[in-house]
Amino acid sequence: MNVSADQALPAKSHFTVVPLSDALAEELSTWRYEPPYDFYNWSTWEVMQQLGIEFGDAYVREQQYAAVTHDDGRLVGFAQFFPLLGVTRIGLGLRPDLCGQGLGLPLLQAIVAEAIRRAPNDIIDLEVHVWNTRAIRTYERSGFIITDTYAKPTATGLVDVHCMCYAP
């Protein structure tokens, strides 16, 4: 069932992690966050495919990326499961129009469950910009703790990030 993206979701929503298909990846690349979160905006789908970056590369998408959908089939978020030695580093995002509605916790719970399913013996961690207090609060409520803070190089220069580890 395809329901329009602008309909609100209940806070007690159930989310499922599924493969990130071409169609869902293209939809994901259209998401636009308001400042200061616009740092998380993706390039267009066409550019991502042409350059073979992130989920624009079919192999990387299959190996590392997943879609998070609502029970009604709507795309509500995405996850990246980046494998390191003994660690699964997750990246994630909630659809911009759903931010601030209490859906970050169920989204993260679904993603953590999938990370555990994929690599049950791995440590799970993530990186978050130190200024992103909204995300940090959600991660802490989900059982993540700040274990390190450092400057990380990005395309726009160094940014300060916290590394947070899952410690339920």
LINGINOR-V352359 format. One record per residue. N is the residue number from 1. OMEGA is omega in degrees with one decimal (NA if undefined). Layout:
n->N omega->OMEGA
n->N omega->OMEGA
This chain:
n->1 omega->-179.3
n->2 omega->-179.3
n->3 omega->-176.5
n->4 omega->-175.0
n->5 omega->-174.1
n->6 omega->175.5
n->7 omega->-178.2
n->8 omega->176.1
n->9 omega->176.4
n->10 omega->-179.1
n->11 omega->179.4
n->12 omega->-177.8
n->13 omega->174.9
n->14 omega->-177.8
n->15 omega->180.0
n->16 omega->176.9
n->17 omega->-177.0
n->18 omega->176.9
n->19 omega->178.3
n->20 omega->-179.3
n->21 omega->175.3
n->22 omega->-177.2
n->23 omega->179.1
n->24 omega->177.5
n->25 omega->177.8
n->26 omega->176.8
n->27 omega->179.8
n->28 omega->-177.3
n->29 omega->178.7
n->30 omega->-178.1
n->31 omega->178.7
n->32 omega->179.0
n->33 omega->175.7
n->34 omega->175.9
n->35 omega->3.0
n->36 omega->-175.7
n->37 omega->179.7
n->38 omega->173.1
n->39 omega->-176.2
n->40 omega->179.4
n->41 omega->178.2
n->42 omega->168.2
n->43 omega->177.3
n->44 omega->179.3
n->45 omega->-179.3
n->46 omega->179.7
n->47 omega->-179.4
n->48 omega->178.6
n->49 omega->-179.4
n->50 omega->-178.4
n->51 omega->-178.5
n->52 omega->-178.3
n->53 omega->177.5
n->54 omega->-176.6
n->55 omega->170.8
n->56 omega->173.7
n->57 omega->-174.4
n->58 omega->-179.0
n->59 omega->179.0
n->60 omega->179.4
n->61 omega->-178.4
n->62 omega->-175.8
n->63 omega->-168.8
n->64 omega->-171.3
n->65 omega->176.1
n->66 omega->173.8
n->67 omega->172.3
n->68 omega->-176.6
n->69 omega->174.8
n->70 omega->178.6
n->71 omega->-178.5
n->72 omega->175.8
n->73 omega->-179.5
n->74 omega->173.3
n->75 omega->-179.3
n->76 omega->-178.0
n->77 omega->176.4
n->78 omega->176.1
n->79 omega->168.5
n->80 omega->177.6
n->81 omega->-175.7
n->82 omega->-177.0
n->83 omega->170.6
n->84 omega->-179.3
n->85 omega->178.8
n->86 omega->-177.4
n->87 omega->166.9
n->88 omega->176.7
n->89 omega->-179.6
n->90 omega->168.8
n->91 omega->-176.7
n->92 omega->175.3
n->93 omega->175.7
n->94 omega->179.6
n->95 omega->-171.1
n->96 omega->-177.9
n->97 omega->178.7
n->98 omega->-179.5
n->99 omega->178.0
n->100 omega->-178.2
n->101 omega->178.6
n->102 omega->-177.5
n->103 omega->-179.3
n->104 omega->-178.5
n->105 omega->178.2
n->106 omega->176.0
n->107 omega->-178.0
n->108 omega->178.4
n->109 omega->178.4
n->110 omega->-178.8
n->111 omega->178.0
n->112 omega->178.2
n->113 omega->178.3
n->114 omega->177.2
n->115 omega->178.3
n->116 omega->178.6
n->117 omega->-177.4
n->118 omega->-176.3
n->119 omega->-171.9
n->120 omega->-178.2
n->121 omega->-178.8
n->122 omega->164.3
n->123 omega->176.7
n->124 omega->175.8
n->125 omega->177.5
n->126 omega->174.0
n->127 omega->179.5
n->128 omega->176.9
n->129 omega->-174.8
n->130 omega->-179.7
n->131 omega->-174.3
n->132 omega->-175.9
n->133 omega->178.5
n->134 omega->179.5
n->135 omega->-178.4
n->136 omega->178.3
n->137 omega->179.3
n->138 omega->-179.9
n->139 omega->178.4
n->140 omega->177.6
n->141 omega->-179.6
n->142 omega->178.1
n->143 omega->177.0
n->144 omega->176.1
n->145 omega->177.6
n->146 omega->-178.9
n->147 omega->-178.8
n->148 omega->174.2
n->149 omega->-176.8
n->150 omega->175.9
n->151 omega->-178.4
n->152 omega->177.3
n->153 omega->175.1
n->154 omega->178.9
n->155 omega->-178.6
n->156 omega->-179.7
n->157 omega->-179.6
n->158 omega->173.1
n->159 omega->177.6
n->160 omega->-179.9
n->161 omega->168.6
n->162 omega->165.2
n->163 omega->-179.2
n->164 omega->-179.9
n->165 omega->177.3
n->166 omega->-178.7
n->167 omega->-174.4
n->168 omega->NA
